Each structure stands twice: as structure tokens, then as C-alpha cells.
Amino acid sequence: MTDHVTGPISIECHYGSGDRPLDAVVDSLIITEADAVNRGYAELNRVWKIVDTYTVTMPYPDGGHVLEVGKYVKLTIPEMGLINRIMYIQGVSQRGTNTGTMLTMKLETYEDFE
């Protein structure tokens, strides 16, 4: 089974109240559904207002390789007042310390995220 699509990809997105429709995205580099979804997130994130931004530093978790820019995470950090908050990963960096590898994420939340 191939991951490439030969015809146009159409993905319907229900994001917020639907009162701010976007133009269709046409790009020859979008050849898989995953490419289309990632591009859709990027386009949506350009027009939605950022409500909060956070920077979180933590020990590098098991499976930390899946924490990359453009993905969403659900975090609970009571010290920061975050309980089951879904946030967009705007930036990720790693650094080594004497005790291990630390991961720093720059996170954003957007208005009316569903």
C-alpha cells in the first residue's frame, strides 16, 4: 500500500465556530493526507488568536521523539495552573546536563480550541 495520493486531497475541518472560513490550499508538495493535515494545522494556526504561551522544561520523557513542532500535547502541570490543557508545540529544544537530557517546549493555546 502506498502513502501517495494521485488525486486531490480534501480534508474537512471543524475548528471553532466555523465563522472564519479559509481559502483552499493548493500546493504541489502536498502528496499525502498527513501532509495535508499538517499544512491545515499551520494555516489554521496563522489565523487563530493565541490566548496563552508557556515554556516548559522537563526531563526528556520516554517517547520524547514524538514531541515535535506542529503537534499538540495534553499537559497537566498544577504548579503552572495547567490541568488537561491541549497545547500546540511551537518550539522544541534539548540540552544535556550532568543528570540527563532536558527537553524545553514552547507551547501555545488558541482561542476556542476544540
C-alpha positions in Angstrom: 0.0 0.0 0.0 1.4 3.4 -0.9 1.1 6.6 1.1 1.0 8.8 -2.0 -2.3 10.1 -3.4 -2.9 10.6 -7.1 -5.9 12.9 -6.9 -6.8 16.0 -4.9 -6.9 15.6 -1.1 -9.9 17.0 0.6 -10.0 17.3 4.4 -12.9 18.9 6.2 -12.0 20.5 9.5 -14.4 21.6 12.2 -12.4 24.1 14.2 -14.1 26.6 16.4 -17.5 28.1 15.4 -16.7 28.0 11.7 -17.3 31.7 11.2 -13.8 32.3 9.7 -13.5 30.1 6.6 -10.2 29.8 4.9 -9.4 29.6 1.2 -8.5 26.2 -0.2 -4.8 25.3 0.0 -3.3 24.2 -3.3 0.4 23.1 -3.2 2.2 20.5 -5.3 4.3 19.5 -2.2 1.2 18.1 -0.5 1.2 14.4 -1.7 -0.1 12.6 1.4 -3.1 13.0 3.7 -0.6 13.6 6.6 1.0 16.4 4.6 -2.5 18.0 4.1 -3.4 17.7 7.8 -0.1 19.3 8.9 -0.5 22.1 6.3 -4.0 22.6 7.5 -2.9 23.0 11.1 -0.3 25.5 10.0 -2.9 27.5 8.0 -5.4 27.5 10.9 -2.7 28.5 13.4 -1.9 31.5 11.4 -5.5 32.9 11.7 -6.4 31.9 15.3 -5.5 34.2 18.1 -3.0 33.0 20.6 -4.5 33.0 24.1 -1.5 31.9 26.2 2.1 30.9 25.7 4.2 28.7 28.0 7.7 27.5 28.2 8.1 24.1 29.9 11.4 22.4 30.7 11.3 18.8 31.9 13.5 15.6 31.8 13.4 14.0 28.4 10.5 11.6 28.6 10.1 8.1 27.2 8.8 8.7 23.7 10.1 12.3 23.7 11.0 11.9 20.0 7.3 12.4 19.1 7.3 15.9 20.7 7.9 18.0 17.6 6.9 21.4 16.3 3.4 21.3 14.8 2.0 18.6 17.1 -0.4 19.0 20.0 0.2 17.8 23.6 -2.2 17.4 26.6 -0.4 18.6 29.7 -1.2 18.7 33.4 1.2 20.9 35.4 -0.6 22.0 38.6 2.2 24.4 39.5 1.5 26.4 36.3 -2.3 26.1 36.6 -2.5 23.7 33.7 -5.0 20.9 34.1 -5.5 18.7 31.0 -4.7 21.6 28.6 -4.3 20.9 25.0 -1.4 23.0 23.6 0.3 23.5 20.3 4.1 22.8 20.2 5.7 26.0 18.7 9.3 25.1 19.5 11.3 22.2 20.9 14.9 22.1 22.1 17.1 19.6 24.0 20.1 20.0 26.1 22.3 17.6 28.1 23.0 18.1 31.7 25.0 16.1 34.3 21.8 14.3 35.3 20.4 13.6 31.8 18.8 15.2 28.9 16.3 18.0 29.4 13.5 19.0 26.9 12.2 22.5 26.6 9.0 23.1 24.7 7.4 26.5 23.8 3.7 25.9 23.8 0.7 28.0 22.7 -3.0 27.7 23.3 -5.5 29.3 20.8 -9.0 30.7 21.2 -11.9 28.3 21.1 -9.7 25.2 20.6 -11.8 22.1 20.3 
